[in-house]
């Protein structure tokens, strides 16, 4: 592929989020500094859809920023995004992807592959040793399927060619996402070649980062919708330079952890709670769901009374204002953010979105009633049918195991026993799933959801 301005960034996982977050931020940074070498080469790890849609337009696309005016009427502002230099499709030509990671011009390899793309147990953040795709990659170094395989073998080529250090930048919603990526990649690389793992450890950096912008799934790859709100806090640990993303509103910080906790718990934890309750109740979009007075009251109280006390101090942050603005973001009528999209991959999301907060609250001897409602809503959601009798799929990498678990749990003699069987599933719940106070709180809500439904559960 002939590319103008060899890209300095190779990005794995070219979904809507990357095209609404990393790409516009990089474009503005390049325009501000004149450093054209920071263009992005996208990599689709599965499908050619984005490549096929954007190639006829020179890989240009439109970012549509959508919100409401003072009267609540939807509005839109469009931006032309031209920072994407090309798109590779890994299953079609895995060697080209590995070569791109190894290219001397590449200084950053960034990722938005979702939580399930890390092939780890979410409760422990350790490599899933029985993963069939990882086993495939160990046996097929020239045609890896997984993110970890692509990174390891691309970096092996980089090492062999003496191309120098590179930054691995996760932009996924994981706690300590850079540290998590580092641990998983080193564990996989050590199975490939211990010397490769040593080189990666010495030559690569893995900054932690918090990313925040609500981006619904895009039906048209040429137009990506997003909210105007944008936040990105990233540790300034780059092995071979970086764009100045502050031109778009990013901030470089010594530690991303407090920003991470704020976002994962306040934004993602409440988003998931809304989604599981809403799917079961039949509320299709987040704005429709948060417009239900009882749900809005519940989510606001969840943030104020149970999540906010667990957050580290952030200088200058007004939590009451943050909470109010977040509710306003959820109510955005122009995004039509579907609750089914947010509900996907719950087994991978719950540990960082809800379970960590619950563990902190229990350790402090504090109530977890509303947090437990979010977990109960997920368990209730796993039935696969809403209150109108409409079936929906359980889109989750552990869907089979969860279906078997739920079937066994249904035979238990009482609600608490049913819940205990599900929370005993260690890949999701770890040791927390055996805590009596946690099981009791979740079982109270699953019983109410089962007998009376979502609305009655939410009403005071």
Secondary structure by P-SEA (a helix, b strand, c coil): ccccccccbbbccccccccccaaaaaaaaaaacccccccccccccccaaaaaaccccccbbbbbbbbbcccccccbbbbbbccccccccccccaaaaaaaaacccccbbbbccccccccccccccccccccaaaaaaaacccccccaaaaaaaaaaaaaaaccccccccccccccaaaaaaaaaaaaaaaaacaaaaaaaaacbbbbbbbbbbbbcccccccbbbbccbbbbbbccccccccccccccbbbbbccaaaaaaaaacaaaaaaaaaaaaaaaaccccaaaaaacaaaaaaaaaaaaccccccccccccccaaaaaaaaaaaaacccccccccccccccccccccccaaaaaaaaaacccaaaaaaaaaaaaaaccccccccbbbbbcccaaaaaaaaaaaaaacccaaaaaaaaaccccccccccccaaaaaaaaaaaaaaacccccccccc
